[in-house]
Amino acid sequence: MGRLTEAAAAGGGAAAASSAGPPPTPLPLSATSPGCTATMAFSEEDGTNGASEASEEREAPSRRRRLGWAATAWLTFYNIAMTAGWLVLAITMVRFYMEKGTHKGLYKSIQKTLKFFQTFALLEIVHCLIGIVPTSVLVAGVQVSSRIFMVWLITHSIKPIQNEESVVLFLVAWTVTEITRYSFYTFSLLNHLPYFIKWARYNFFIILYPVGVAGELLTIYAALPYVKKTGMFSIRLPNKYNISFDYYYFLLITMASYIPLFPQLYFHMLRQRRKVLHGEVIVEKDD
């Protein structure tokens, strides 16, 4: 959902402005191109944490001066903390599987850490609101809320699906993606971006993006029977507000939205990858 958003999407999913320099070009793992404000949860949001793309290394000193030392210090701390949090998640998942030999129970073992750090990402909306990152508040909100939706309104709320293999798919995709993304932002803010981090950021998504999307879709699909049977989060008529809402059909519409969004966002990211890694000039058409 929305971080194809993303995220990015934020990543949703849309995501994409450098922390304080001139308006940047949307990056891979983001979805800032016109018409992509509704995005999927796997997509990433570039530029919502104070870092930009290929010009990052060249523009870091001037960006720091414009941001101010306090804002730069906070963004650096934030990205280090998020990198560490997702690293803890990765280590916990690996240890669990090595000890148990099964994915069953994995989500329960990491759910507190996952919920904390994914919810902590709401600060990325605050960054936009207070102006230390020039990304649209609406774009950042869609990106982050899409992940919150997947974590709180799907996997947390519908416990029978927590042991589905599809949950492992999007958890692994999210974890590797976020470690790469936040470490990219951190090193960029420190004006010392290793080539491997840059390379990983613009290559890992080729596999992780489809895997993450597949995991999200299969997880939502697995939730449908339970949602239909229980009527959870639905509002039935009659009621004093005279409104109705069916969560089951909302999930169906959400799944259908992936069909037009995924190809658009994925090929957008491939174009940005060519631009950043190979220096190709990409002309984006306005919708």
N, C-alpha and C positions, 0 to 999 in steps of 0.2 A: 504494500500500500504506500501511501504517500511516501520515505527515504528512498522508492524509485522516483518518489516523492521524490530522494531521497530523495529520503532521504531521502535526497539528497538529497536526491535527492535528492533535508535538512536543509536525510540524509538528510528528505527529505527530505522532484523531491526536491527536488529542485534545489540547487544550492550553488551560491557563487559570487562572491565579491572579495577582493583582497581587503585585508584588514584596514588599510588606511590610505592606499594609494589611489591612482586614477581608476576609474571603473574598469574592472578586469573582464577578460573573456571567460565564459563558463568553462569549467573544467570537467574532465571525466569524472565519473562517479558523482555527477551532479546533474541537475535537471533544470537549468535556469533558462533554457530556450523558451521563446514565446509559446504559450499554449500548454505548458507543463506544470502549472501550479498544482494540479491534483496529481500526486505522484505516489509511487509504491514505497512500502516501508524499507526496502533494501537500498534504495538509491541514497547517495550521499550528498551532503551539502558542503560545497567548497566555499571557502571564504567566510564561513560563519565563526571562525575561531582565530582570525587575525592573520591568515596566510593566504597567498595567492598561488599563481602557477609558475610558468617558466621564468618570468621576470622576477621571481621571488628573491633569488640570490642577489640580483643587481639592485633591487629597490629596498632591501631591508633597512639600510641605515636611514634613508629619508623617511621610510614608513615609521620607523621608531620615533623619529623626531616629531612627526605629525601626531602620532598616537599619544606621546607622553610616556615617561618611564613607568608611571603607575599602571596605566592600561596595558602596556607591553608586558610588565612583570606579572600582572594578573592573568593575561592570556597565556603566557608561558607556563605559569603554575597550573592553570586549568587544563591545558593540553597534556602536561606531564602527568597530572592526576588521572586524567581519562585514559591515557596510554597505560598507566600502571593498573588501573581498574580492569581494563579489558585483558591485560596480561594475566592478572590473577584469575580471571574467568577461564582463560585458555589453559592455564596450568591445572586448575581444578578439574576441568573437563577431561584432560589427558590422564590425570591421576585416577579419577573415578573409573574411567574405562579400563585402565590397566589393572586396577584392583578388582573390579566387579566383572569385567568381561562382557558387559551388556550396556545398552543405552537406557534401559529401564531404571528409573530413579534418578537419571542424570539431571533432569530439569529441577527436581526438588532439591538436589544438592547445591545448585548454583542460583536458585531463583532469587534469594535475598540480594546477592551481589549484582545480578542482572538488573533487578528492579531499581536498585539504588543508583547505579551508574547510568542506566538509560533514563531514569527520571531526572537525574542531575543534569542531563543534557538540556533541560528546560532553560538553563542559564544562557544557552545560545540565543534564545529569544530575547532575554534581557540584554545581552550584548548589543543586539540590534536596536532595542528600544532606547538605550542610553547613548548610542552613537559611537561606541568604540569599534564596532564593525558595521560597515555601511550596507550590509545586505538588507533587503526588504524584510520587515517584520512579518508580513504575511507569508512570504516564501519560507522563512525560518520556522514560522509556526506550523505550516503544513508539513515540513520535513520532520520536525521533532514529534509532532502529535501523531504522525503515522506510526512511528516506532512505539510510542506510548500506547497506541491502540492495539498493536500486536501483542505487547507485553501484558498490559493490564486487562484489556477487554476480550482478549482471546485466550492466551495460554494461562493467565492467572485465574480468570473467571470460569473457565471450562476445564475443570480438573481431569475429566476422562480422556482428554487429548494430550495430556502432558507427557505421556510415554510413547507418543507416535514418533516414528522414524523421521517424519517431516520436520518435527521440532528441532531435531538434531541438525538437519540440513541447514535451516536458517540460522541456528545458533552458531554453527561453525563458520558459515559465510559472514555473518555479522561480526564475529570475534576477530577473524583475520583481517577483515576490511577495516574495522575500527582501530586496531593496533597500528595498521599501516597508515591510516588517515591521520590519527592524532600524533603519531611520531613524525609524520611529514610536516604537520603544522608546528610542532615543537622545534624541530631542527631549522625550519624556515625562519621562525621568530628569533632563533639564536644566530641566524646568518651563517649556518654551517649545515647545509643540506647534503648528506651523502648521496652519491649517485644511485646506490642500491635502493634507498628509500624512495627516491623519485621514480626509479624504474619499476619498483614493486607497486607503487600507487597507480601507475598508468598501464600495468599489465595484469595484475591479479584479478581485476574486475572482469576480465574476459571470461573467466571461469566462475568466479564467485558471484557475479551478478545473476546469471541464469540459475545457479544453484540456490541462491538466496530467494529468488522469486518463486522457484519451484517449491521450496520449503514452505514459504508463506501461503501460497495457493493451496497446497495439499493440506496444510494445517487448518486453514479456514474451511476447506471442504470437509475435513473430518469433524469439524465442529457443527456442521449444519444439522445433522440428525438430533443432536442434543438440544440445540437452540430451538428447533421446530417443536420438539416434544415438550420442552419446559416453558417455552414462550418467554425466556429470559430477556430482559431489557426492552420488552415490547409494551406498548400502551394500547389498550383495547377500548373501543367505544361500547357503551356510553361512558363518559366521564365529565367532570365539571368544566374541563377546559375544551371539550369537544374536539379533541385532536386524537390521532392514532399514529402509531409507529410500529412497524414490524421489523424486528432485528434480523430475522431470517432473510427477508427480502433485501434488507440493507446489505447483508453479507454477500448475497448473490450479485447485487449491483457492484459491490466493491470488487468481487472477483472478475466480473465482466470488464471493469475499467482497466484491468491489466492488459487486455487484448490490444487496444490502440496505443497504450502508453509504453509498454515494454519495448517494441521495436523502435519507436521514436527515440526513447531515451538511450537505448543500447547503441544505436548507430550514431547518435550525437556524441556519446562518450568515445566511440572509436575514432570519430573525426578529430576530437580534441586530443586523443592520444597521438595521432599522426602529427598534429600541430606541435605538441609539446616535445615529443621524443625525436621527431624527424624534421621539424621545422617547416612543414608544409603550410601553405597559406590556405586557410579554410574560409570560405564565404558562406555565412549563415543567411538563409532567406527568412525574412519576416513573414509570419503567418498573417 
